[in-house]
Amino acid sequence: MTEIRRKEIVLRAKEIVQREAEAVSALAAQFDDSLVDVVSLLLNCEGHVLVTGAGTSRAIAQRLAHLLSCSGTPSLFISASDGLHGGSGAVTKNDIVYLISKGGHSAEINQFAEIARSRGAKLIAQTENPESPLA
């Protein structure tokens, strides 16, 4: 590999990390009192935190459920589509269902949210679109 190409790769890596750092920093401006509500719900959960998402949000939901469990909060990933076909029987009034959907329009996520709500679970919705059906 040429010296010029090596320098280009290093420069590009630095640019990417800088852009990612700026994006993470910008998240701080999005925090408001709703964060306190979410933290309070999670800290006071008497059941399980059931985390769901579809597509890329599914991978994030699986990771979040794992991280919560590792830190002492009883948590499980639950497939929203499975929840529509009997899996929702696991949802109780003591649970929190944490729903992740980028756009907030995913039919199976929104239907699962309604089922969980009807079973008495508390809901936390994470979406970038505050005008979406999920929000």
Disulfide bonds with the S-S distance in Angstrom:
none
